[in-house]
């Protein structure tokens, strides 16, 4: 996979996000034939990317408008037959089940971490893997700069990932890769 392969699909970011995402996707390896849950799919860009890699994808989001955009994007990129989009309540207990991979970008930080970890684990098949590309607090000066720029200590109610967050994740997952260069990538398999 090259950075260019992701160009039409990455809708957020900058170079750090891309670098972290690419590292996590390399860790996942070949997803062809796997069932992938794209949690917080937004406009379906990554769901379409996974579908182009041969996965069967379900993208969930709380926004029906975003899901309408996702369906159009999938159709425009010729993957409508391998991806479906479903409205999701926002409660991790309501996640669909039976997936080999759960992918989330900047979504788990909006959830109660204990409920999220349990919901992610329940969504996965035995041996399933999770790839989270989330916001980390980062060094204090960077964190303060972000807060000043956003005008809030917790924009949108988000909780930045910390070492304690990773400890919570370790309760249900064998964390195999952890990268702290805000954003943070956490990947691992279900225990």
N, C-alpha and C positions, 0 to 999 in steps of 0.2 A: 504494500500500500504506500502510495506517495501522498504528500500533502495535497497535490493537485486532485487526487481521487476524491477528497473530501470537499473541495471547493463549492460545488452546488448544494451541499448538504449542511454545512456548518453555518448556523444563523446567528451565532453569538460568539463573542470572543475576543480575538486577539491572539498573538503568538503563544502566550502561556497556555491558554485554553486549548489551542490546537495541539501543542506539544503534549500536554497531559492526555488529551483524548487519543492521540495517535499511540501513545505508550499503552494505554488501556486496551485499545483495539488490537494491538500487536499481541498483548497477553491473551486476549480472547481467542485469537487465531481464527481458523476457518469456522464460520457459522453456517455454512451451507447445510441445509436439511434440519437445522435447529429451530425450535420455537422461541422467539424473542419477544419479551414484553418491553415496550418503550414507555416508561412511566413519565407522565408529563410531556407527551409528545409535541405539544404546541402545534407547529405548522407541519409536522410530519417529516421533516427533513431527514433525521437520523433513522426513522422507521423506513423511509425509502432507501437509504443507504444500506441498511441491513437486508432489505428485500433484494437489492441489487447483488448482494453477496450470496444470495440463495436461501436466505432464512424465510420462515413463515413468521410474520410480524403482526402483533396486535399493539396499536398505539392507543394509550388512554390519556384523557385530559379532562379537566373540569369545565373547559370552555367549548361549547358547541360551535361557536364562530371559528375558533382555532381548528377544530376538527373538520369543519367545512373546507377551510384552506388546505388542511392536510390531505383530504380526499382529492382535491384538485391537483395538488403537487404530485401525489402518487399517480394519478391518471396521466399527467403531463410527462412523467418519467417512466411510464410503461410498467408500473409494478402493482397496479390495482388488484391483480389476481393473487398477489402474495402478501398483501397488507390490508388489515382492516382497522377501523378506528371506532372506539367505543367511549361514550361519556362515562366518566368516573366520578364518584361522589367526593373524593378527596380523603376518605377514610381508608387507611391501609388495610383494614380488615375486609374491605370490599374489592380488593384486587382480584382479577381473574387468576385461575390456578393452572398449573400444568406446563410451566415454561422451563426451558433449558438455560436461558439467559434473561436476566432483568437488567436493563440499562436505564440510568437516570442521570440527568444533568441539571443541577441547580434546582432540585425538587425536594430531596430528602431534607434539606436545610429548612424547609417550610413546615415540616412535620414534627410531631413529638417523636424523638429518636427511638424510644422503646417500642412504641406502636409501629413505627416504620420498619424497624428491624424484624419484628414478628411478622408483619404483613409481607415483607420481601421474602422471608424464608418460606412462608406458607405458599407464596406464588410459584416457588421453584420446585421442580422435580428433584428427587434424590440425585445428588451429583451435580445439580445446577450451579451456575455461577452468576455473580452479580458484579456489575461495573458501575460505580458511582463516580461521577465527575462533579464535585461539589465545591462550594466556596469554603475556604479555610480562613481562619482569622488572620494569619500572617503576623509578621513583626508589628509591634505596637505602633511605630510611626506610620506604617502603611495602613494599619487598621484605622487609626485616628484620621488620616487623610481621607480614606473612603467615607467615614462617617460624616466628616465635614462636607464633603462633596455631595453626599446624599441628604444631608440635613437630618439624619436619624441614626440612632444607635442600632436599631433593629429594623431596617427597611423591610416592609411587607411581612413583618413578624419572623424573619429568617433568623436561624441560629447558625452561626458559623461553625464548621467542623473544628474540633479540638482533639487533643489526645484522649480526653474522656469520651468523646463521641466514638472514637475508634475502639476504645475498650468495650463500649456497649455493643458495637458491631461484632466484636470478637466473641460475644456470648453465643451467637448463632452461626457465625461464618468463620471458616479458616481464612484469615486475611493473608493473601499470598503476595500482594504488591501494595505498597503504600508509598505515595509520592507526595511530598510536602513542598510545593513551589507554587503558592496560591495561584490557581485553585488546587485542590487536593484530589488525587485519584485513589480510590480504595477499591480493590478487586479481591474477590475470594470466592470460595465454594461453600455451599451449605454443609453444615456439620451433620 
